[in-house]
Amino acid sequence: MHAAERERIILESLEDSGFISFRDLEARITASPATIRRDLDRLVEQGRIERVRGGARSAGGDKPAPATAQPSPPGGLLGVPFHENIGRNRAAKEAIGRAAAKLCVPGEGVMIDGGSTTLQMCPHLAPLGLQVLTTSLHIVSALLPQPATRILLPSGQVFREQNVILSPSGEDSMPHFHAPKLFMGAASIGPAGLMQADIILVVSERRLIERADEVIVLVDSSKFSGPSGHVVCALSEIDTVITDPGITDAQAGMLEGAGIRLMVADMPRQGVVRAGR
């Protein structure tokens, strides 16, 4: 495959979401990893793309999937502010959080991405003695009263509306940390994969994905019919999805067809979980 053809594939791959992982490029391009890296370096020198941890993004990092998307507002992120999102589908999120906490092994290190659903894990983690890396100040506040829980944070800018710490410029500000499990939420999920409204969130979450052995997504069933956005990862990169009984058979089939383990959290307070559907 000639260099021009490889470059065309790279640029076309960025058109939909503005980001592509190095793993996906290796699957699409018939060339060695070293050759692909040289192609990326050449496109960076030409100002056509930017390198980020785990892959590449469109130059400027502002290539949106939806035509109406706008760059991140100063001091904020695109998407629903946390204080508005926390009360939506609250019962479902609490059930999902309880189910997710049961997947944690006492004493292990985990990563918990910011979000109103992942936050619901926190009350159930106190007896486990976990080490938790998170980008969310809400999660930090929830975990601080737990003496046995150790907390790690990255460096970066605080985005007040979401109460998360992110590094907008794309540098690697995460501690040297690897975990068997990453728990993360999403703005929406569909055939294209896991999506977020803001490219800054995509870059941050890609860093977490690259550090995890298993990616566990926590989304209530409304997220399956949510708006499109920047693709964080393909369905093939997700190991487990935990949701509520509102998921349809077609949506469950989409996940299971992608080889994803589906867990449906029951709504009663006992938090019983049904694996599969």
N, C-alpha and C positions, 0 to 999 in steps of 0.2 A: 504494500500500500504506500503510495507516494505521500510526501509531506503535505502537498496541497489538499489531498483527499482527507488526510487526518485532521488538518486544520478545519476543513469544512464540517466534518463530523463534530468536532469540539464546539464550534460556534453554533451549529444548529442545535446541539444538545442544550445549549444555554438559553435558547430562545423562549422556551416555555416557562421556566421557573427562575431563571437567572442564576442558578447554581447547579453544578454537577459534581458528584464525588469522584475521586480518582479510581475507586473500585468500579464505578459504572463505566468510566472511560476505558478501563482495561477490558471490560466485557464487550465494548462496542468497537474497539479499534484493534486491528491485527498488527500488533507491534509490541516490542518489549517495554516494560515499565520505564526504563531509562530513556527510550525514544520518546515516549509520551511526555515525560517530564521536560525533555528538550523542546518539544512542540509547545508545551505550555509556557516555558520560559521565553520562547521566541514571540508568542502572542502577547505576553506581558510587555516585552520590550517595544512592541508595536502599539501598545496602549489599547489593545482590543479586549483584554481580559485582565482579571486580577487573581492572584493566587491566594487562597485561604487554606487553613488547616483542613486536610482531608479532601481537597479538590480545588475547584476554580469557580469564580463567579463573573458575571458580566462586568465590564469596566464601569467603575463608579458604584457598583453594588446596588443599582437602582432599577434593574430590569424587572418590572412586575409582570406577573401572569395576567391579572385582570387589567383591562385597559383603563379603568377608573382609579387604580391605585396611585397614591401620591407618596413622595418621599417622607420619611419619618419626620414628624413635627419636632421643632427644637425642644429638647428636654423630655420628649415623649416617644411613644411607639404607636404605630398604626394598630388598630384593633380595639376591642371593647375594653375600657378601663377596668381594673381589677375590682374596684368597689361596686361596679355595676354587674359584673359577672359572678361574684361570689354567691349571690342569692338565687341565681338561675338554676333550676333543676336541682335544688339543694339536697333533697332526699336521695336522688339517684347518685349524686356525687359522694355523699357520705357512705352509701353502700359500696360504691366502687373503691373508695379509700380504704374501707375495712377489708375488702377482699384483697387489695394490693398489699396491705401490711402483712397479711398471712403468708405472702410469698417470701418475706424476709427471714433470713436465718440468724439466730442470735449471734452477736459478735462480729458479723460481717460488715464490710464497707459497701455502701450503696450510693448512687447518685439520684437526686430527686430534683427534677427540673421545676421551675416556677409554674404555678397555675392554680386555679380555684379547685380543681379536682385532686391534684397531687397533694394539696394542702390537707385534704381530709384523711390522708394516711397518718399524719403526725400524732394524733391522740393515741394511736394504737402501737406506737413504736417505743414507748417509755421502758417497758421491761426487757427490751431486746439488746440493749447495750451496743447500738450500731455506731459506726462512723459514717457520717452523712456529708457528702459534698453537694451543695446547692447554690443556685444563683439567686434564690428568692429570699428577701428579707422577711416576708410573711412566714415562710417556713422556718427561718432562723428564730423568729419570735415564738413560734409554736413549740420549737424544740428546746429553747433555752431553759425552761423549768425542769427538764429531764436530766438529772445529774449524770446518768449513765450514757447519755448520747453525746458523742463528740461531733463537732460541727466544723466544716471547712468551707471557706468562701473564696471565689476568685477575686482578682482586682479588676477595677474598671469603673465605668460611670454608673451612677444610680439613676434609673428611670423611674420617676416618682409615681406615675399613674399605675404602673404595673408592680412597683416596689421590687425591681430586680436589678442585679448588677451585671452589666454587659460591657464588652469591649468593642465599641463601634468601629474602630480602625482595623479590626481583624487580627491584631497580634494575639499570640497565645498567652493569656493571662491566667490560665488555670493552674492550680497546684499539680505537681507530678503525682497523679492519682489514677489508678485503674480499678474498676469495680466489676463484680460479676453481674450486677443488675443496674440498669438505668430506668427510672420511672419518669415518664414524660406525658404531657398533655398535648393538645393541638387545637388550632382554630377550626379545623375540619379534617375529615379523612374520606378518601374516595379511591377510585381506580388508579389515579395518578400517584397516590401515596398520601403521606402525612403532610399537612399544609399549615403554614402560619401566615399572618397578615403582613409581617414586617421582615425584611431581609436581614436585619440585625439579629433577630431571633433565630433565623435559619443558620447563620454563621455560628452563633453560640451553641445551638443544639447539635450542629454537626461535630463540634469539638467534643461534646459529651458522648455522642454516638461512637466516635472513634476510640473512646476510652472504656467502652462497655462490652462485656461478653454477651449480654442479653438485653434487648430493647423491649420494654414493657410499656404499652401505651394505655393511658387512662382517659377515656372519653365517654361522656354520656351519649345516649342514642341520637340526640339532636345534632351532634357533630357530623353525622353521616349525611345530612342534607344541608350542611352549612355552606357558606360561600367558598369560592375557590381562592387560591392564594399562592404564595411562594412554596414550592415543594421542598420540604426538609429532607425526606428520604422516600424511596420507593417502598411499596408494600413488602418487597422481598427482603428488606433490611429489618423488618419488624418481626419479633418472635412471638409476642403475646399481646392481645388486646383485651382489656377488661371494660365492659360496658354494662348497661342496664337492660331489663326485659323489653324495652321499647325498640330494640333493634329488629329489623324485618328479616324474613328468611332470605331475601335477595342480598341484603347487606351482609348477613352472616355467611352466605355462600361465597361472596366476593372475598372475604377474609380467609375462609377455609380453603378456597381455590388457590390462594397465594401461599398456602402452607403455614398460615398463622394460627396459633392456638387461641381459640376464642373462649373467654370466661364471661359468663353472665351473672352479675351479682344480684342476688335476691334482695328485695326491698325491705323485708321485715328487719327488726332491730337485731336479730341474732346473726345477720350477715352471712347466711349460708351461701355458698358459691356453687353454681353448676358449671362444670367444665364442658365445653362443646355446646351443641344445640340440637 
